[in-house]
Amino acid sequence: MARTRRRLTPGDAAPAAVEATDPALPALLEKAHAVAAKVGRLQRDFAGAHRLAHQAQVREALTRTELTVALNETLAARAELEGRLREQALAGYQARGGAIRLRRHNRLSQALDKVLARLGPAGGRVVVARAGVGRVLFDPAWYLAANSDVAGSGVAPLVHYLVAGAREGRDPHPLFDAAWYARENAHELAATSLSGLEHYVRAGAARGRSPHPLFDVGHYLAQGPALADGEDPVSHYLREGARLGRAPHPLFDPAWYAAQAPEAGAAGGLLHYLTAGWRAGLTPHPLFDPRWYLAQHPEVAEAGQEPLTHFLAVGGFAGLSPSPWFDLPHYVAARGGGLAPGANPLVDYLQGGAWAVAEARPGFPGAAYLAARPDLVRAGLTPLEHWARRGGR
């Protein structure tokens, strides 16, 4: 019977006959054992290194999360401090006003103004003196351009406004929204029968009231403007603040607007926007798009209303989104009870709400965006604003 020959493995003892014929084999076997042992050690070391790398990745992820949470909390605290600064700046300005007494411009007083206006320039000067408005927030050229019927009346523009224009709801200046001011100060205007402009000059300015939805007095004062004695914030903005790049409202970014309309510098960005810019589709802020807003809400376009003013006075409270970048109904739902009554949702987002919600826009995690782009913190931007400036990239 034939014998079956078994193959040797490295672990088998070499027969003496083989060793005698191949004296190098024992050394080869010993080397193979050493290599096998080294491979085993490397495998164990690799597994240990893999565990350490995984643990390091976990620790890094946790650290990033902790840093993002801390950064988010810091930004929320900064927004709260900025809110207090606005309140303190406004309170400090109001404290300078002192006692205010308003005259009653009753029917007899109004009839007297009409008689004086018929007496020509001299009578007109008396009408203006009685009102005490001077040239504060009254632009004669703009008034005539906006009211062509006044030019042929032979009456000075300011006198016409005081005698008739105010009661007819005409605006005296691009930065004085008569209808909005009347709603905001309805009780005092009804009690005194004063025009909106006279009320503003005599009392509203000193009390920190705004003449237009696009001028936020507290926001402007928090930027530290050096007001002259007796000067109101809006007059300072028109005299100097616009030229210096001061922001009149959280939703008007002077630098952003100036990049679109360099020629607006002399007139002041906000005035340029209100008189021409919005019709040209220029955007006052990355998160507000006038053309998009009018296309989405044609009733505003049909009424010929300036879109940002409409959004601040009406649209924001009616749930209308300001641009494709900001989903207002979603933000309101996400903000919940944190949204103060009467607050415009987009303004709330810019002034701190961004750090109080997980997703200000569906599918847009603010914390993750912040962690990936910490440069927006140095720029003082909210995530959605930063995203909109980059065109959604």
Summary of the structure (lengths in Angstrom):
residues: 393
radius of gyration: 36.4
end to end distance: 82.9
largest distance: 147.5
contacts: 1134
relative contact order: 0.07
helix: 60%
strand: 3%
